[in-house]
Amino acid sequence: MAPGVWFRSGRGRSALVSLVVTIGLLPLAHAPAAQARELPQPGVPKSHARADGMPAIPVVIPAARTASVVAPPVVFSDLTPADAWAKPAINYVAGVNTWMRDFAANPDGTYAFQPDAIETRKYFARSVVAAFAPEELPDPTVVLSDVDPSSPWYPSAAIAVKHGWLTPDATGAFHPDDPVTMAMVHRALVLALGLQPAAVALNDMHTVDGVRFPVPANFGTTLLGMRLGLRYNAPVGKESMDVGPSDDLSRAQVAFSLYRAATEPSWNITDLLEQYQAVQLPNLAPRRMALVRWGIKWVGYPYIWGGEWGLTKPEPAGLGGQPRPGFDCSGFTWWLLRADDSVWKVAPPRPYAGFSLPQRSSADMAAGTATRIPFAKLRPGDMMFYDGDGNGVTDHVDTYIGNGFALDSSSTPGGVTIMWVGTGWYRDHFLFGRRILPT
C-alpha cells in the first residue's frame, strides 16, 4: 500500500502510518420515572448508537399521554419492510394521532401514508399546528400573498407564520406547495418546544470581545434539532438515507421528527436552554478563529461511519469514498485539523493549511498523544478524548473550542453539533486532551 493511503477498519478508518457536524407553547411536563415509560427509538439500533461510546437519547412519554400511546393505531396500506425504521413514528403521528393522517381512508378502512413522498409546507404546517397549537385560531392580520384566507390551508399556515415556525418570503408568499427541508422542520419543532432563547443565542454566537461568527440561516434551530435527536440517523450501510440541512424531507422523515419532538422529555428542553441561551466563546487568536469559523459551517451534517468529507465533490479515491457528505467523530476531527497532502486535500476552500495529524481513528489519535492535557488546561483547537464504555479504550474524540463547548460529530444527535462538554456525559467520560496547534 502506498504512503498516505487509508482504509476503513474497526470503528472508523485507521491510518497505516508505517507504510506511508421562547416561541413555543408546549414544553411537555416531566413525569417521574415511576410514572413514565421509555419508548424505543425508531430506526436507531442500540449497537449503532453505541458505536462511538455515546449513550442513546431516551424517549420518555409523560404518564398523561401513555393511554394514547398504547391505543391501537390505524393500518397503513403502503408501508413496506423498508419503512420499518419509521413505522413507530408514523403510527404515532398518523395512527394514534391524526396530525399526519392526510389522505382519505381506503374502501377496506386502511389508509395510505405515502412515506416516500416529499412533504410540502402546507401539509407540514397543518401537522405541526395540530400537534402543538390544536386549539389556536389564526390571527386575521397575518396576510399571505399566495394563500387566501378562504383556503383550507390558511389557518395552519397563518398560525405557523405567527409563531415563526415557518416563514414567508420577502414578498409575503408562503409557497404552500414547496418542499420542506430538514432545516425548516428543525426550526418549526425547536421553536414549538420553547427553545427560542437558545436558538437566538446560537445565531448570535460571539467571543467575549464581541466578535460574531458568521452562521448559516437557521443555524441555532438546526443545531438544537440535532441535540433533540429530531433527524433520523441511518444505520451503517444505509447512510445514503441520511439528510443534511438543505435536503428535502420525505413524509417518513417528517413523521420521525414530529414524533421525536412530541415525545421529547421536558428535562431535555431545560438542559438545552441552560447550555446554550448564554453561549459565548473566549477571545480567539486568528488561527483558532479560522478553525472555529470553518467548523461551524458543518453543523447539521449527518453522522456517517467512516465519514471524513464534507464537500459535495467526491472524496479523494485514496480515502475510500463515502455515500454522502458527513462525518464520524474522528473524521470530523480530521476535517478540522489535518494538514493537506497529496491524498488529503481540503484546501481550497479550507482557509488554513491544517496541522500534523497522521492518525485517523480516535483510539490511534489518543495513542499518539505525547502530552496529556487535563480538562482545566484545554485550549481552543485541542482534541478531547473519551472512554464511553468504561473499558479503558478511547472511543470518541472531538475538538474543544472554549468555555465548555466542542465541535463534535457523534451518533446520538446523529451528526455535527456544537456540544456542551463542561458537565454531564462528556465531562464524566473525558480522559485527556491533545494539542497539535502551535501555542
C-alpha positions in Angstrom: 0.0 0.0 0.0 1.4 3.4 -1.0 2.1 6.1 1.6 -0.9 8.2 2.5 -3.4 5.5 1.8 -6.1 4.9 4.4 -8.7 2.2 4.9 -11.9 1.6 6.9 -11.3 -0.6 9.9 -12.9 -1.2 13.3 -14.7 1.9 14.5 -13.6 4.1 11.6 -10.6 4.4 9.3 -7.2 3.6 10.7 -4.0 5.1 9.3 -1.2 2.8 8.1 1.4 5.3 9.1 4.2 2.8 9.0 3.5 2.3 5.3 3.4 5.6 4.3 -21.2 18.3 12.5 -39.4 31.1 23.6 -41.8 31.0 20.9 -43.0 27.6 21.8 -46.2 26.9 23.7 -45.9 23.3 24.7 -42.9 22.1 26.6 -44.1 18.7 28.0 -44.4 18.2 31.7 -41.7 15.9 33.1 -43.1 12.8 34.7 -41.3 10.9 37.5 -39.6 7.8 36.3 -42.2 5.6 38.0 -44.9 7.3 36.1 -43.4 7.3 32.7 -42.3 4.6 30.3 -39.5 4.6 27.8 -40.3 4.0 24.1 -37.9 2.6 21.6 -36.2 5.0 19.2 -37.5 4.0 15.7 -34.7 3.1 13.4 -31.8 3.6 15.8 -30.2 0.2 16.6 -28.7 0.2 20.0 -25.5 -1.3 18.8 -25.0 1.5 16.3 -25.9 4.2 18.9 -23.0 2.9 21.0 -20.5 2.8 18.1 -18.7 5.8 19.4 -19.4 5.2 23.1 -22.3 7.7 23.2 -25.5 6.8 25.1 -28.8 6.7 23.3 -31.2 9.6 24.0 -34.3 8.1 25.8 -37.7 9.0 24.5 -39.9 9.3 27.6 -43.7 9.8 27.4 -45.3 11.6 30.3 -47.8 9.4 32.1 -50.7 11.7 31.0 -50.0 10.6 27.4 -49.4 6.9 28.0 -53.0 5.9 27.3 -52.9 7.4 23.8 -49.6 5.8 23.0 -50.8 2.3 23.6 -54.1 2.8 21.8 -54.3 0.6 18.6 -53.3 2.7 15.6 -55.0 2.5 12.2 -53.5 0.3 9.5 -51.4 1.9 6.7 -51.7 0.1 3.4 -48.5 1.4 1.8 -45.8 0.8 4.4 -43.2 -1.8 3.4 -40.4 -3.6 5.3 -38.1 -0.8 4.1 -40.2 1.6 6.2 -39.7 -0.3 9.5 -37.4 2.4 10.8 -40.2 5.0 10.6 -43.2 2.8 11.4 -43.4 3.6 15.2 -43.3 7.3 14.4 -45.9 7.0 11.6 -48.2 5.1 13.8 -47.9 7.8 16.5 -48.3 10.9 14.3 -50.9 9.5 11.9 -52.4 6.4 13.7 -52.7 7.2 17.4 -52.9 10.9 16.5 -54.3 12.4 13.3 -51.6 15.1 12.7 -50.3 13.4 9.5 -53.3 11.4 8.6 -53.6 13.4 5.4 -55.4 11.1 3.0 -58.9 9.6 2.9 -59.5 6.0 4.1 -59.4 3.2 1.5 -62.5 1.2 1.0 -61.2 -1.5 3.3 -60.6 1.0 6.1 -56.9 1.2 5.8 -55.0 4.4 5.0 -52.2 5.5 2.6 -49.4 7.4 4.2 -47.1 7.9 1.2 -43.9 7.6 3.2 -41.5 8.3 0.3 -43.4 11.4 -1.0 -41.7 14.7 -0.3 -43.6 16.7 2.3 -44.9 20.1 1.4 -45.1 23.2 3.5 -48.9 23.3 3.7 -49.1 19.7 4.9 -46.3 20.2 7.4 -47.8 23.5 8.7 -51.1 21.6 9.3 -49.4 18.8 11.2 -47.2 20.9 13.4 -50.1 23.2 14.3 -52.3 20.1 15.0 -49.5 18.8 17.4 -48.5 22.0 19.2 -51.4 24.5 18.8 -54.5 22.5 18.2 -56.9 24.9 19.8 -55.4 28.1 18.4 -57.3 30.3 15.9 -55.5 32.1 13.1 -54.7 35.8 13.5 -56.6 37.5 10.7 -53.8 40.2 10.5 -51.4 37.6 9.1 -51.6 38.1 5.3 -50.1 35.6 2.9 -49.9 36.7 -0.7 -50.4 33.2 -2.1 -52.8 31.6 0.5 -56.3 33.1 0.5 -58.0 33.4 3.9 -60.8 31.3 2.5 -58.4 28.4 1.7 -58.5 25.4 4.0 -54.7 25.7 4.3 -54.8 29.3 5.6 -55.5 28.6 9.3 -52.5 26.4 9.9 -50.2 28.4 7.6 -51.2 31.6 9.4 -50.6 30.1 12.8 -47.2 28.7 11.8 -46.2 32.0 10.4 -47.4 33.9 13.5 -45.2 31.8 15.7 -42.2 31.9 13.4 -42.3 28.1 12.9 -42.4 28.6 9.1 -41.6 31.9 7.4 -42.9 33.6 4.3 -40.5 35.1 1.7 -39.8 38.9 1.4 -43.0 39.3 -0.7 -45.2 37.7 1.9 -45.6 34.4 -0.1 -45.9 31.2 1.9 -45.2 28.8 -1.0 -47.6 26.1 0.3 -46.6 23.5 -2.3 -42.8 23.8 -1.9 -41.0 21.0 -0.1 -39.8 21.3 3.5 -36.2 20.8 4.2 -34.5 19.4 7.3 -33.6 23.0 8.4 -37.3 24.1 8.1 -38.6 21.1 10.1 -36.0 21.6 12.8 -36.8 25.3 13.0 -40.6 24.7 13.5 -40.2 22.0 16.1 -37.4 23.5 18.1 -39.4 26.8 18.4 -42.6 24.9 19.2 -40.7 23.3 22.1 -39.8 26.6 23.6 -36.1 26.8 22.7 -36.1 30.2 21.0 -33.8 31.8 23.6 -31.1 29.2 22.9 -31.6 29.4 19.2 -31.2 33.2 19.2 -28.1 33.0 21.3 -26.6 30.5 18.9 -27.4 32.6 15.9 -25.6 35.5 17.7 -22.7 33.4 18.9 -19.7 35.6 19.6 -16.4 35.8 21.6 -16.0 37.6 24.9 -14.7 40.7 23.0 -17.8 40.8 20.8 -16.5 39.2 17.5 -19.5 37.4 15.9 -19.3 34.2 13.9 -21.0 34.1 10.5 -23.5 31.3 10.7 -25.9 29.8 8.1 -29.6 30.5 8.1 -31.5 28.6 10.8 -28.1 27.7 12.4 -29.4 27.8 16.0 -32.6 25.7 15.4 -30.7 23.2 13.2 -28.1 22.6 16.0 -30.8 22.3 18.7 -32.8 20.0 16.5 -29.7 17.7 16.2 -29.3 17.8 20.0 -33.0 16.8 20.4 -32.5 13.9 18.1 -35.0 15.1 15.5 -33.2 13.8 12.5 -33.2 10.1 11.7 -29.6 8.7 11.9 -29.4 5.9 9.3 -27.5 2.7 10.4 -24.2 1.7 9.0 -24.6 0.5 5.4 -27.7 2.7 4.8 -26.1 6.2 5.2 -27.4 7.3 1.8 -30.7 7.7 3.5 -29.2 10.5 5.7 -30.1 14.1 5.1 -28.4 17.4 5.6 -29.9 20.8 6.5 -30.8 21.8 2.9 -32.2 18.4 1.8 -35.9 18.0 1.2 -37.6 15.6 3.6 -39.9 12.7 2.8 -43.1 12.2 4.8 -41.4 9.4 6.7 -38.6 11.6 7.7 -41.0 14.3 8.8 -43.0 11.8 10.8 -39.8 10.7 12.6 -39.0 14.4 13.5 -42.5 15.2 14.6 -42.7 12.0 16.8 -39.4 12.9 18.5 -40.5 16.5 19.2 -43.9 15.5 20.5 -42.4 12.9 22.9 -39.4 15.0 24.0 -38.9 14.9 27.8 -39.1 18.4 29.3 -35.8 17.9 31.2 -34.0 17.9 27.9 -35.6 21.2 27.0 -34.4 22.7 30.3 -30.9 21.3 29.8 -30.5 22.7 26.3 -31.8 26.2 27.5 -29.2 26.1 30.3 -26.4 25.1 28.0 -27.0 27.4 25.0 -29.0 30.5 25.9 -25.9 32.4 27.0 -23.4 30.7 24.7 -20.1 32.7 24.3 -16.6 31.7 23.3 -13.3 33.0 24.6 -11.3 35.5 22.6 -9.6 33.6 19.8 -6.3 34.3 18.0 -6.5 34.3 14.2 -5.5 30.6 13.7 -8.1 29.4 16.2 -10.8 31.8 15.0 -10.3 30.4 11.4 -10.7 26.8 12.7 -13.9 27.6 14.6 -15.4 29.5 11.7 -14.7 26.6 9.4 -16.1 24.0 11.8 -19.5 25.6 12.4 -20.2 25.6 8.7 -20.9 21.8 9.0 -23.4 21.8 11.9 -26.3 19.6 10.9 -24.3 17.4 8.6 -25.1 13.7 9.3 -23.1 11.1 11.2 -21.5 8.8 8.6 -19.5 5.9 10.0 -16.0 6.3 8.4 -17.0 9.7 7.1 -14.5 12.5 6.9 -15.6 14.6 3.9 -18.0 17.5 3.8 -17.8 18.8 0.2 -20.3 17.8 -2.5 -17.4 17.0 -4.8 -16.2 13.3 -4.3 -13.9 12.4 -1.6 -10.4 11.6 -2.9 -10.3 8.0 -4.1 -7.4 7.2 -1.9 -9.6 7.7 1.1 -12.1 5.1 0.0 -15.2 7.1 -0.7 -18.4 7.6 1.3 -22.1 7.6 0.4 -22.7 11.3 1.1 -21.0 14.2 2.8 -20.8 13.7 6.6 -18.5 12.7 9.4 -17.9 10.3 12.2 -16.2 11.6 15.3 -12.5 11.2 14.3 -13.4 12.0 10.7 -14.7 15.4 11.7 -11.6 16.0 13.8 -9.5 15.2 10.6 -11.7 17.6 8.6 -10.9 20.4 11.1 -7.3 19.7 11.9 -5.3 17.5 9.5 -2.8 19.2 7.1 -3.2 18.7 3.4 -1.0 16.3 1.5 -1.1 14.7 -1.9 -4.1 12.5 -1.0 -5.9 14.6 1.7 -6.5 17.9 0.1 -9.3 20.0 1.6 -7.9 23.4 0.8 -9.1 25.3 -1.1 -11.7 26.1 0.3 -10.4 25.5 3.9 -8.8 28.8 4.8 -5.9 27.3 6.7 -3.3 24.6 5.9 -4.0 22.3 8.9 -1.6 20.6 11.2 0.2 17.3 11.6 -2.4 14.6 12.5 -1.3 11.3 10.8 -3.7 9.1 12.9 -7.3 8.6 11.7 -9.3 6.7 14.4 -10.0 8.2 17.8 -8.0 5.4 19.5 -5.0 6.0 17.3 -5.2 9.7 17.8 -5.2 9.2 21.6 -2.3 6.7 21.4 -0.3 9.3 19.5 -0.6 11.8 22.3 2.8 12.9 23.6 1.5 15.2 26.5 -1.9 14.5 28.0 -3.7 17.7 28.8 -6.2 17.9 31.7 -9.6 19.4 31.2 -8.7 22.6 33.1 -5.8 23.3 30.8 -7.6 22.8 27.5 -7.3 25.5 24.8 -9.5 26.0 21.7 -8.3 23.7 19.0 -7.2 20.9 21.4 -8.6 17.4 20.8 -10.6 15.8 23.6 -10.7 12.0 24.1 -13.4 10.0 25.9 -13.9 6.4 27.1 -17.6 5.9 26.7 -17.7 2.2 27.5 -15.5 2.4 30.6 -13.2 -0.3 29.2 -10.1 1.9 29.2 -10.1 2.3 25.4 -10.7 5.7 23.7 -13.8 5.5 21.6 -14.7 9.2 21.0 -12.9 12.4 20.0 -14.0 16.0 19.4 -12.4 19.4 19.2 -12.5 21.9 22.0 -13.5 25.5 21.1 -13.6 27.0 24.6 -15.9 27.9 27.5 -17.1 24.3 27.8 -18.0 23.7 24.1 -16.6 21.4 21.5 -17.2 20.8 17.8 -18.5 17.2 17.7 -19.9 14.6 15.5 -21.5 11.6 17.2 -24.2 9.1 16.5 -26.6 10.1 19.3 -27.5 13.5 17.9 -26.8 12.0 14.5 -24.1 14.3 13.3 -22.3 17.6 13.7 -23.1 19.9 16.6 -21.5 22.4 19.0 -21.7 20.1 22.0 -21.6 21.2 25.7 -18.8 19.2 27.3 -18.5 21.0 30.6 -20.7 18.7 32.6 -22.7 15.5 32.1 -21.7 12.5 29.9 -18.8 14.3 28.2 -17.2 15.6 31.3 -17.7 12.3 33.2 -16.1 10.2 30.4 -13.3 12.7 29.4 -9.8 11.2 29.5 -7.4 13.8 28.3 -6.7 16.4 25.6 -4.1 16.6 22.9 -2.6 19.8 21.4 -1.3 20.0 17.9 -1.9 23.7 17.2 1.2 25.9 17.9 0.9 27.9 21.1 
